[in-house]
Amino acid sequence: MEYGFCHLAAAPLRTLPSDAAEMASQLLFGDIFQILEEQEKWVKIEMHFDKYVGWMDSKQFLKISEQEYKNISQWDNFVIRSSIFLYSNNKKIPILKGSCLPLVQSFTVAGQTFSIQKIGIALFPPGIEKIALSYVGSPYLWGGRSPFGIDCSGFTQQVFKINNISLHRDAEQQAEQGKVVNSLREAQKNDLLFFNNEANKITHVGIYLGSSKVIHSSGCVRIDKINEKGIFDREKKVYTHSLCLIKRIQSTSR
């Protein structure tokens, strides 16, 4: 088995081995993975963090040994809460919020050394609401996991990840986690709200902020009114998403 390390700020994970294929998710700096299959310029991988499978351009990662893979897997307790810069070979590398780093001034991966001028990682979770609000205005991007483009489930996954709680990648998968809350009246801050389409399939997720408000990624990360029927767009005067399920995620660390 071979392994890889994402050394770029962000890299697309695609459904097929083609630049024209749909982006299913993204890797951020520090994400590691197992290589399942190799083609001429593509590798099929399984992410360590959420076990998501997809195709990645072979130029967008560093190959690492099994021992490095095991060592780097311990970095998951330290997640960047605001974007910073790393330095390597006299080059400045942007590191996005939600990326994982070790709590050291410098580290080496696959023979390449990375250094950080100031460690901006706190040891205590900042809180779901605080991190969720920090993404407000981030544009919606199908498959995105960064402040520069993020989808609905990528948003909830990253917000909980920064608070040391692991969620699956897709909304339908996240709906399988946690404990059911019977109604919006019983919902608490930080509960996950799930929404379905006309075929009764879960297609959207957001975070309950209390006081009949939900924060979610739809067009951009935004705050909307919510009731038992669903999300109400006050500008358009219409319901945009139909509420079907509420889950309370247990605050257990990864």
Backbone as CSV, one residue per row, in Angstrom:
resi,resn,N_x,N_y,N_z,CA_x,CA_y,CA_z,C_x,C_y,C_z
1,MET,0.844,-1.193,0.000,0.000,0.000,0.000,0.884,1.250,0.000
2,GLU,0.514,2.241,-0.835,1.235,3.507,-0.863,0.362,4.602,-0.259
3,TYR,1.023,5.721,0.131,0.332,6.768,0.870,0.718,8.141,0.335
4,GLY,-0.118,9.151,0.632,0.152,10.492,0.154,-0.187,11.552,1.179
5,PHE,0.390,12.743,0.955,0.230,13.901,1.833,-0.059,15.112,0.948
6,CYS,-1.138,15.816,1.204,-1.460,17.012,0.427,-0.620,18.177,0.931
7,HIS,0.257,18.714,0.061,1.161,19.794,0.455,0.739,21.127,-0.158
8,LEU,-0.465,21.181,-0.719,-1.008,22.413,-1.289,-2.107,22.955,-0.390
9,ALA,-2.439,24.229,-0.561,-3.502,24.826,0.250,-4.802,24.050,0.083
10,ALA,-5.140,23.674,-1.160,-6.330,22.887,-1.451,-6.137,22.179,-2.776
11,ALA,-6.703,20.990,-2.887,-6.610,20.219,-4.127,-7.927,19.475,-4.325
12,PRO,-8.436,19.441,-5.568,-9.721,18.794,-5.807,-9.647,17.273,-5.754
13,LEU,-10.711,16.682,-5.238,-10.905,15.239,-5.277,-12.080,14.992,-6.224
14,ARG,-11.837,14.300,-7.324,-12.826,14.194,-8.393,-13.483,12.811,-8.442
15,THR,-14.648,12.757,-9.078,-15.386,11.502,-9.171,-14.773,10.549,-10.178
16,LEU,-14.054,11.093,-11.169,-13.411,10.291,-12.209,-12.012,10.843,-12.479
17,PRO,-11.113,10.067,-13.081,-9.755,10.541,-13.364,-9.701,11.460,-14.573
18,SER,-10.265,12.658,-14.399,-10.293,13.633,-15.493,-10.437,15.035,-14.902
19,ASP,-9.744,16.007,-15.503,-9.875,17.393,-15.047,-11.284,17.928,-15.274
20,ALA,-12.022,17.310,-16.190,-13.382,17.751,-16.482,-14.420,17.088,-15.583
21,ALA,-13.991,16.135,-14.749,-14.930,15.419,-13.881,-15.382,16.293,-12.716
22,GLU,-16.528,15.944,-12.166,-17.095,16.675,-11.031,-16.169,16.611,-9.820
23,MET,-16.028,17.745,-9.114,-15.278,17.761,-7.859,-16.200,17.280,-6.749
24,ALA,-15.874,16.148,-6.166,-16.704,15.562,-5.114,-16.349,16.108,-3.746
25,SER,-15.059,16.438,-3.555,-14.594,16.989,-2.282,-13.258,17.673,-2.518
26,GLN,-12.635,18.098,-1.444,-11.325,18.749,-1.519,-10.414,18.208,-0.430
27,LEU,-9.125,18.195,-0.734,-8.113,17.975,0.283,-7.541,19.327,0.653
28,LEU,-7.259,19.518,1.927,-6.558,20.699,2.405,-5.159,20.290,2.843
29,PHE,-4.299,21.274,3.030,-2.924,20.982,3.456,-2.961,20.103,4.708
30,GLY,-2.126,19.059,4.695,-2.028,18.169,5.847,-2.901,16.934,5.752
31,ASP,-3.850,16.915,4.801,-4.669,15.717,4.625,-3.806,14.585,4.097
32,ILE,-4.020,13.401,4.653,-3.274,12.223,4.218,-4.257,11.176,3.718
33,PHE,-3.723,10.225,2.948,-4.610,9.252,2.321,-3.844,8.008,1.896
34,GLN,-4.610,6.949,1.659,-4.070,5.734,1.066,-4.316,5.775,-0.438
35,ILE,-3.367,5.279,-1.195,-3.514,5.203,-2.653,-4.058,3.825,-3.003
36,LEU,-5.237,3.806,-3.628,-5.906,2.554,-3.962,-5.587,2.073,-5.372
37,GLU,-5.331,3.028,-6.273,-5.113,2.688,-7.686,-4.347,3.821,-8.348
38,GLU,-3.502,3.505,-9.302,-2.740,4.522,-10.033,-2.959,4.398,-11.530
39,GLN,-3.135,5.553,-12.171,-3.144,5.626,-13.619,-2.013,6.559,-14.041
40,GLU,-1.978,6.931,-15.318,-0.853,7.706,-15.833,-0.641,9.007,-15.079
41,LYS,-1.681,9.803,-14.848,-1.530,11.076,-14.137,-2.515,11.223,-12.988
42,TRP,-3.172,10.112,-12.622,-4.189,10.167,-11.579,-3.987,9.043,-10.573
43,VAL,-4.429,9.297,-9.345,-4.463,8.243,-8.331,-5.851,8.219,-7.704
44,LYS,-6.340,7.021,-7.450,-7.583,6.854,-6.702,-7.210,6.693,-5.239
45,ILE,-7.804,7.503,-4.377,-7.373,7.548,-2.986,-8.548,7.358,-2.023
46,GLU,-8.195,7.017,-0.783,-9.164,7.016,0.320,-8.626,7.934,1.407
47,MET,-9.379,8.984,1.706,-8.964,9.955,2.712,-8.871,9.311,4.096
48,HIS,-7.872,9.707,4.865,-7.750,9.217,6.234,-8.837,9.795,7.130
49,PHE,-9.152,11.071,6.956,-10.055,11.765,7.883,-11.485,11.252,7.819
50,ASP,-12.053,11.141,6.614,-13.469,10.768,6.517,-13.725,9.561,5.604
51,LYS,-12.634,8.886,5.187,-12.725,7.678,4.350,-13.370,7.941,2.983
52,TYR,-13.394,9.203,2.563,-13.980,9.546,1.266,-13.046,9.057,0.162
53,VAL,-13.629,8.559,-0.922,-12.850,7.991,-2.026,-13.054,8.830,-3.287
54,GLY,-11.979,9.082,-4.000,-12.070,9.830,-5.249,-10.730,9.828,-5.962
55,TRP,-10.665,10.603,-7.047,-9.465,10.661,-7.886,-8.748,11.992,-7.704
56,MET,-7.421,11.924,-7.633,-6.592,13.098,-7.400,-5.477,13.160,-8.440
57,ASP,-5.138,14.367,-8.881,-4.030,14.579,-9.803,-2.726,14.186,-9.105
58,SER,-1.927,13.357,-9.756,-0.704,12.843,-9.129,0.361,13.909,-8.905
59,LYS,0.172,15.113,-9.478,1.135,16.200,-9.258,0.801,17.025,-8.011
60,GLN,-0.298,16.717,-7.349,-0.776,17.587,-6.278,-0.603,17.001,-4.880
61,PHE,0.367,16.105,-4.715,0.632,15.564,-3.383,2.056,15.027,-3.320
62,LEU,2.511,14.754,-2.116,3.798,14.117,-1.878,3.564,12.672,-1.471
63,LYS,4.321,11.747,-2.063,4.237,10.359,-1.615,4.993,10.215,-0.295
64,ILE,4.395,9.496,0.637,5.009,9.311,1.947,5.043,7.831,2.296
65,SER,5.894,7.499,3.270,6.015,6.110,3.702,4.868,5.758,4.651
66,GLU,4.715,4.477,4.896,3.676,4.024,5.837,3.927,4.591,7.232
67,GLN,5.210,4.681,7.635,5.521,5.227,8.953,5.178,6.707,9.037
68,GLU,5.471,7.465,7.964,5.091,8.881,7.947,3.575,9.027,8.020
69,TYR,2.881,8.157,7.308,1.415,8.174,7.320,0.903,7.995,8.751
70,LYS,1.465,7.044,9.468,1.042,6.782,10.853,1.373,7.969,11.748
71,ASN,2.546,8.570,11.552,2.943,9.722,12.372,2.035,10.920,12.117
72,ILE,1.782,11.221,10.860,0.983,12.395,10.508,-0.465,12.233,10.960
73,SER,-0.937,10.991,11.049,-2.314,10.764,11.499,-2.547,11.296,12.904
74,GLN,-1.474,11.506,13.655,-1.603,12.045,15.014,-1.795,13.556,15.028
75,TRP,-1.665,14.225,13.868,-1.816,15.678,13.818,-3.269,16.115,13.946
76,ASP,-4.206,15.207,13.840,-5.608,15.579,13.755,-6.116,16.366,14.964
77,ASN,-5.417,16.316,16.079,-5.853,17.066,17.255,-5.582,18.567,17.122
78,PHE,-4.795,18.971,16.116,-4.413,20.364,15.973,-4.892,20.889,14.621
79,VAL,-5.968,21.632,14.657,-6.612,22.102,13.433,-6.563,23.628,13.393
80,ILE,-6.092,24.181,12.268,-5.965,25.623,12.110,-7.340,26.291,12.120
81,ARG,-7.482,27.335,12.936,-8.770,28.024,13.075,-8.826,29.331,12.303
82,SER,-7.712,29.748,11.768,-7.691,30.911,10.884,-6.545,30.710,9.900
83,SER,-6.688,31.236,8.704,-5.702,30.999,7.659,-4.353,31.622,8.014
84,ILE,-3.268,30.907,7.700,-1.910,31.352,8.005,-1.014,31.057,6.802
85,PHE,0.303,31.232,6.987,1.264,30.886,5.940,2.332,29.957,6.513
86,LEU,2.744,29.006,5.693,3.927,28.201,5.965,5.007,28.618,4.974
87,TYR,6.241,28.221,5.263,7.359,28.528,4.380,8.129,27.249,4.094
88,SER,8.475,27.055,2.807,9.237,25.886,2.410,10.058,26.238,1.176
89,ASN,11.348,25.977,1.233,12.255,26.276,0.108,12.112,27.728,-0.343
90,ASN,12.033,28.640,0.622,11.903,30.081,0.375,10.600,30.452,-0.329
91,LYS,9.636,29.569,-0.287,8.328,29.847,-0.864,7.289,29.971,0.247
92,LYS,6.331,30.870,0.015,5.255,31.111,0.973,4.044,30.265,0.564
93,ILE,3.551,29.468,1.489,2.445,28.567,1.189,1.238,28.949,2.041
94,PRO,0.108,29.321,1.446,-1.085,29.630,2.241,-1.685,28.360,2.831
95,ILE,-2.071,28.434,4.082,-2.701,27.303,4.767,-4.085,27.761,5.216
96,LEU,-5.107,27.066,4.777,-6.478,27.492,5.009,-7.042,26.971,6.327
97,LYS,-7.979,27.713,6.847,-8.709,27.307,8.041,-9.266,25.895,7.851
98,GLY,-9.088,25.052,8.875,-9.543,23.671,8.791,-8.450,22.690,8.424
99,SER,-7.248,23.203,8.089,-6.115,22.329,7.791,-5.488,21.828,9.090
100,CYS,-4.786,20.703,9.003,-4.146,20.109,10.182,-2.635,20.325,10.149
101,LEU,-2.088,20.693,11.294,-0.643,20.880,11.432,-0.182,20.321,12.777
102,PRO,1.099,19.909,12.853,1.641,19.538,14.156,1.973,20.811,14.939
103,LEU,1.984,20.711,16.240,2.234,21.880,17.089,3.741,22.065,17.280
104,VAL,4.428,22.408,16.177,5.873,22.625,16.198,6.196,23.780,15.261
105,GLN,7.396,24.328,15.393,7.806,25.441,14.528,8.161,24.976,13.125
106,SER,8.672,23.742,13.002,9.007,23.220,11.685,8.838,21.706,11.682
107,PHE,8.598,21.147,10.505,8.422,19.705,10.370,8.804,19.313,8.946
108,THR,9.118,18.042,8.758,9.557,17.547,7.463,8.654,16.403,7.004
109,VAL,8.219,16.480,5.752,7.392,15.440,5.144,8.010,15.073,3.806
110,ALA,8.268,13.796,3.606,8.855,13.307,2.343,10.108,14.093,1.968
111,GLY,10.908,14.444,2.948,12.151,15.160,2.706,12.000,16.654,2.517
112,GLN,10.785,17.172,2.523,10.543,18.606,2.357,10.213,19.228,3.712
113,THR,10.930,20.289,4.064,10.749,20.932,5.366,9.809,22.133,5.268
114,PHE,8.898,22.208,6.200,7.948,23.313,6.293,8.143,24.004,7.634
115,SER,8.078,25.340,7.624,8.232,26.076,8.885,7.120,27.101,9.015
116,ILE,6.856,27.456,10.242,5.800,28.418,10.549,6.377,29.467,11.483
117,GLN,6.133,30.737,11.181,6.714,31.811,11.990,6.003,31.970,13.317
118,LYS,4.715,31.695,13.321,3.946,31.835,14.546,2.897,30.746,14.599
119,ILE,2.895,29.970,15.655,1.919,28.902,15.799,0.604,29.498,16.290
120,GLY,-0.425,29.376,15.470,-1.717,29.966,15.811,-2.750,28.930,16.174
121,ILE,-2.319,27.875,16.864,-3.230,26.792,17.201,-3.485,26.796,18.702
122,ALA,-4.741,26.974,19.081,-5.118,26.886,20.489,-5.464,25.439,20.808
123,LEU,-5.316,25.056,22.062,-5.542,23.675,22.440,-6.988,23.387,22.803
124,PHE,-7.791,24.406,23.016,-9.160,24.191,23.440,-10.127,24.555,22.319
125,PRO,-11.169,23.732,22.108,-12.137,24.011,21.038,-12.768,25.387,21.196
126,PRO,-12.897,26.160,20.119,-13.412,27.526,20.193,-14.925,27.600,20.271
127,GLY,-15.612,26.502,19.959,-17.061,26.516,19.964,-17.632,26.448,18.557
128,ILE,-18.691,25.683,18.391,-19.326,25.477,17.089,-19.802,26.799,16.501
129,GLU,-20.559,27.571,17.279,-21.153,28.802,16.760,-20.085,29.797,16.313
130,LYS,-19.051,29.963,17.108,-18.003,30.930,16.781,-17.340,30.601,15.447
131,ILE,-17.003,29.339,15.245,-16.357,28.943,13.993,-17.337,29.019,12.835
132,ALA,-18.572,28.594,13.054,-19.576,28.665,11.984,-19.744,30.098,11.497
133,LEU,-19.832,31.045,12.412,-20.016,32.450,12.042,-18.805,32.994,11.289
134,SER,-17.632,32.433,11.543,-16.422,32.919,10.860,-16.427,32.575,9.374
135,TYR,-17.302,31.652,8.948,-17.407,31.292,7.532,-18.459,32.114,6.793
136,VAL,-19.210,32.956,7.483,-20.283,33.708,6.836,-19.738,34.491,5.637
137,GLY,-20.407,34.350,4.501,-19.968,35.022,3.276,-19.110,34.162,2.381
138,SER,-18.613,33.023,2.889,-17.823,32.128,2.039,-18.706,31.612,0.907
139,PRO,-18.240,31.655,-0.336,-19.083,31.241,-1.463,-19.355,29.746,-1.468
140,TYR,-20.535,29.391,-1.982,-20.863,27.979,-2.142,-20.041,27.394,-3.289
141,LEU,-19.494,26.218,-3.072,-18.772,25.485,-4.117,-19.026,24.003,-3.918
142,TRP,-19.625,23.366,-4.907,-19.885,21.927,-4.835,-18.574,21.182,-4.594
143,GLY,-18.513,20.426,-3.519,-17.314,19.667,-3.182,-16.300,20.450,-2.370
144,GLY,-16.528,21.753,-2.147,-15.548,22.590,-1.456,-15.495,22.366,0.046
145,ARG,-14.296,22.595,0.612,-14.097,22.468,2.062,-13.293,23.642,2.626
146,SER,-13.168,24.740,1.860,-12.338,25.851,2.301,-13.154,27.135,2.415
147,PRO,-12.616,28.151,3.103,-13.333,29.431,3.205,-13.542,30.109,1.856
148,PHE,-12.802,29.694,0.825,-12.917,30.297,-0.502,-13.901,29.553,-1.401
149,GLY,-14.554,28.542,-0.847,-15.547,27.779,-1.569,-15.896,26.527,-0.789
150,ILE,-17.170,26.395,-0.389,-17.535,25.301,0.509,-18.982,24.908,0.255
151,ASP,-19.261,23.601,0.292,-20.648,23.172,0.128,-21.284,22.961,1.501
152,CYS,-22.560,22.583,1.514,-23.291,22.554,2.789,-22.705,21.554,3.777
153,SER,-22.395,20.344,3.312,-21.860,19.331,4.223,-20.376,19.543,4.498
154,GLY,-19.661,20.140,3.523,-18.270,20.509,3.786,-18.201,21.550,4.884
155,PHE,-19.162,22.469,4.886,-19.227,23.508,5.918,-19.445,22.890,7.299
156,THR,-20.451,22.038,7.437,-20.707,21.439,8.749,-19.544,20.546,9.177
157,GLN,-18.973,19.801,8.221,-17.848,18.928,8.560,-16.658,19.721,9.081
158,GLN,-16.313,20.834,8.401,-15.160,21.624,8.808,-15.395,22.328,10.149
159,VAL,-16.593,22.854,10.354,-16.899,23.532,11.618,-16.759,22.566,12.790
160,PHE,-17.271,21.359,12.637,-17.167,20.376,13.709,-15.740,19.847,13.836
161,LYS,-15.036,19.710,12.707,-13.643,19.243,12.747,-12.771,20.185,13.572
162,ILE,-12.949,21.489,13.372,-12.152,22.470,14.113,-12.455,22.387,15.612
163,ASN,-13.607,21.835,15.943,-13.977,21.628,17.336,-13.758,20.183,17.786
164,ASN,-12.882,19.481,17.053,-12.463,18.121,17.411,-13.590,17.104,17.392
165,ILE,-14.559,17.300,16.506,-15.652,16.351,16.339,-15.680,15.920,14.878
166,SER,-15.712,14.627,14.655,-15.627,14.091,13.293,-17.010,13.838,12.710
167,LEU,-17.273,14.435,11.547,-18.488,14.163,10.790,-18.121,13.508,9.462
168,HIS,-19.056,12.713,8.925,-18.859,12.162,7.595,-18.892,13.292,6.572
169,ARG,-18.633,12.972,5.297,-18.479,14.018,4.291,-19.794,14.545,3.732
170,ASP,-20.724,13.676,3.384,-21.950,14.108,2.711,-23.105,14.267,3.699
171,ALA,-24.077,15.108,3.351,-25.223,15.364,4.227,-25.960,14.069,4.554
172,GLU,-26.177,13.238,3.558,-26.895,11.983,3.774,-26.142,11.076,4.743
173,GLN,-24.808,11.109,4.692,-23.992,10.320,5.616,-24.013,10.929,7.015
174,GLN,-23.948,12.255,7.100,-23.980,12.926,8.400,-25.304,12.669,9.124
175,ALA,-26.374,12.487,8.362,-27.690,12.235,8.947,-27.745,10.907,9.692
176,GLU,-26.771,10.043,9.446,-26.723,8.754,10.135,-26.043,8.864,11.499
177,GLN,-25.430,10.012,11.780,-24.714,10.202,13.031,-25.592,10.887,14.075
178,GLY,-25.210,10.727,15.341,-25.874,11.464,16.406,-27.216,10.896,16.837
179,LYS,-27.913,11.680,17.663,-29.181,11.285,18.274,-30.314,12.135,17.709
180,VAL,-31.423,11.496,17.392,-32.568,12.191,16.819,-33.204,13.150,17.824
181,VAL,-33.504,14.356,17.361,-34.267,15.342,18.128,-35.651,15.408,17.494
182,ASN,-36.689,15.281,18.304,-38.038,15.072,17.775,-38.640,16.264,17.061
183,SER,-38.305,17.469,17.468,-38.909,18.646,16.841,-38.002,19.854,17.002
184,LEU,-38.285,20.889,16.231,-37.484,22.111,16.319,-37.651,22.768,17.687
185,ARG,-38.793,22.570,18.315,-39.020,23.128,19.657,-38.052,22.540,20.673
186,GLU,-37.608,21.318,20.430,-36.683,20.645,21.338,-35.225,20.815,20.915
187,ALA,-34.999,21.453,19.779,-33.637,21.612,19.258,-32.823,22.568,20.117
188,GLN,-31.526,22.324,20.152,-30.581,23.167,20.876,-29.556,23.725,19.893
189,LYS,-28.869,24.776,20.328,-27.781,25.306,19.520,-26.821,24.187,19.145
190,ASN,-26.335,24.239,17.916,-25.338,23.308,17.363,-25.918,21.987,16.886
191,ASP,-27.243,21.786,17.030,-27.843,20.607,16.413,-27.745,20.735,14.895
192,LEU,-27.651,19.598,14.209,-27.641,19.594,12.752,-29.067,19.484,12.226
193,LEU,-29.399,20.318,11.267,-30.709,20.303,10.635,-30.553,19.759,9.214
194,PHE,-31.376,18.772,8.861,-31.289,18.138,7.551,-32.550,18.416,6.745
195,PHE,-32.359,18.534,5.443,-33.441,18.934,4.545,-33.495,17.967,3.365
196,ASN,-34.718,17.666,2.911,-34.858,16.706,1.821,-35.467,17.342,0.580
197,ASN,-35.398,16.592,-0.512,-35.994,17.055,-1.769,-37.344,16.372,-1.981
198,GLU,-37.921,16.557,-3.138,-39.242,15.995,-3.416,-39.231,14.471,-3.433
199,ALA,-38.074,13.889,-3.667,-37.951,12.424,-3.654,-37.644,11.890,-2.257
200,ASN,-37.730,12.778,-1.263,-37.488,12.436,0.141,-36.041,12.022,0.409
201,LYS,-35.125,12.512,-0.410,-33.697,12.251,-0.202,-33.061,13.459,0.473
202,ILE,-32.246,13.220,1.490,-31.551,14.303,2.186,-30.507,14.909,1.259
203,THR,-30.615,16.202,1.038,-29.723,16.888,0.094,-29.061,18.126,0.681
204,HIS,-29.393,18.481,1.917,-28.875,19.725,2.483,-28.778,19.606,3.998
205,VAL,-27.829,20.359,4.578,-27.637,20.341,6.032,-27.179,21.716,6.493
206,GLY,-27.576,22.075,7.698,-27.147,23.328,8.316,-27.014,23.148,9.821
207,ILE,-26.603,24.199,10.497,-26.387,24.168,11.944,-27.385,25.104,12.613
208,TYR,-28.067,24.616,13.628,-29.056,25.428,14.340,-28.346,26.393,15.283
209,LEU,-28.709,27.665,15.194,-28.112,28.695,16.041,-29.022,29.079,17.212
210,GLY,-30.192,28.453,17.288,-31.163,28.861,18.297,-31.978,30.038,17.787
211,SER,-33.013,30.403,18.528,-33.853,31.561,18.179,-34.369,31.490,16.748
212,SER,-34.720,30.263,16.297,-35.286,30.042,14.959,-34.363,30.492,13.834
213,LYS,-33.040,30.277,14.004,-32.070,30.647,12.980,-31.181,29.456,12.632
214,VAL,-30.847,29.353,11.345,-29.957,28.310,10.864,-28.833,28.963,10.069
215,ILE,-27.619,28.434,10.205,-26.505,28.864,9.375,-26.158,27.711,8.450
216,HIS,-26.027,28.016,7.160,-25.837,26.960,6.165,-25.190,27.563,4.921
217,SER,-24.685,26.683,4.056,-24.061,27.131,2.807,-25.050,26.928,1.668
218,SER,-25.572,28.034,1.164,-26.518,28.011,0.046,-26.330,29.309,-0.733
219,GLY,-25.600,29.244,-1.824,-25.156,30.460,-2.512,-23.895,30.992,-1.860
220,CYS,-23.968,31.127,-0.555,-22.819,31.432,0.301,-23.206,30.966,1.696
221,VAL,-22.258,30.994,2.609,-22.604,30.682,3.997,-23.405,31.850,4.543
222,ARG,-24.617,31.567,5.025,-25.554,32.613,5.402,-26.420,32.154,6.574
223,ILE,-27.090,33.113,7.184,-28.004,32.827,8.289,-29.421,33.117,7.818
224,ASP,-30.316,32.160,8.023,-31.710,32.312,7.618,-32.641,31.923,8.761
225,LYS,-33.896,32.278,8.602,-34.926,31.880,9.551,-35.323,30.430,9.278
226,ILE,-35.678,29.711,10.341,-36.073,28.318,10.219,-37.300,28.062,11.082
227,ASN,-38.234,27.259,10.575,-39.337,26.770,11.399,-39.567,25.301,11.071
228,GLU,-40.625,24.715,11.618,-40.848,23.277,11.429,-41.007,22.907,9.950
229,LYS,-41.388,23.856,9.132,-41.564,23.580,7.706,-40.233,23.585,6.970
230,GLY,-39.359,24.512,7.317,-38.068,24.566,6.658,-37.434,25.943,6.730
231,ILE,-36.509,26.207,5.801,-35.774,27.474,5.755,-36.577,28.489,4.950
232,PHE,-36.751,29.661,5.534,-37.520,30.711,4.872,-36.588,31.834,4.439
233,ASP,-36.568,32.117,3.133,-35.774,33.205,2.572,-36.586,34.489,2.686
234,ARG,-36.164,35.380,3.572,-36.940,36.598,3.830,-36.916,37.557,2.645
235,GLU,-35.866,37.501,1.825,-35.793,38.379,0.656,-36.746,37.914,-0.448
236,LYS,-36.750,36.616,-0.705,-37.588,36.083,-1.777,-38.990,35.711,-1.295
237,LYS,-39.171,35.674,0.036,-40.464,35.330,0.638,-40.907,33.926,0.247
238,VAL,-39.963,32.986,0.224,-40.288,31.600,-0.100,-39.499,30.656,0.808
239,TYR,-40.013,29.432,0.949,-39.259,28.380,1.623,-38.308,27.750,0.608
240,THR,-37.048,27.686,0.973,-36.041,27.164,0.039,-35.644,25.718,0.331
241,HIS,-35.815,25.271,1.570,-35.419,23.915,1.946,-36.447,23.348,2.934
242,SER,-36.788,22.083,2.761,-37.804,21.422,3.583,-37.152,20.623,4.711
243,LEU,-37.434,20.988,5.960,-36.836,20.329,7.126,-37.387,18.911,7.279
244,CYS,-36.487,17.939,7.433,-36.948,16.553,7.571,-36.358,15.819,8.768
245,LEU,-35.259,16.329,9.326,-34.585,15.590,10.390,-33.696,16.528,11.201
246,ILE,-33.618,16.285,12.516,-32.726,17.039,13.399,-31.888,16.033,14.164
247,LYS,-30.587,16.252,14.214,-29.691,15.351,14.927,-28.813,16.128,15.895
248,ARG,-28.591,15.550,17.068,-27.671,16.123,18.059,-26.399,15.284,18.040
249,ILE,-25.292,15.926,17.721,-24.020,15.235,17.611,-23.327,15.214,18.957
250,GLN,-22.925,14.039,19.378,-22.224,13.897,20.664,-20.847,14.533,20.561
251,SER,-20.445,15.239,21.590,-19.189,15.993,21.561,-18.004,15.101,21.949
252,THR,-17.820,14.022,21.181,-16.677,13.155,21.385,-15.609,13.523,20.384
253,SER,-14.359,13.545,20.802,-13.263,13.921,19.912,-12.951,12.782,18.978
254,ARG,-12.221,13.109,17.897,-11.866,12.093,16.908,-10.911,11.089,17.505
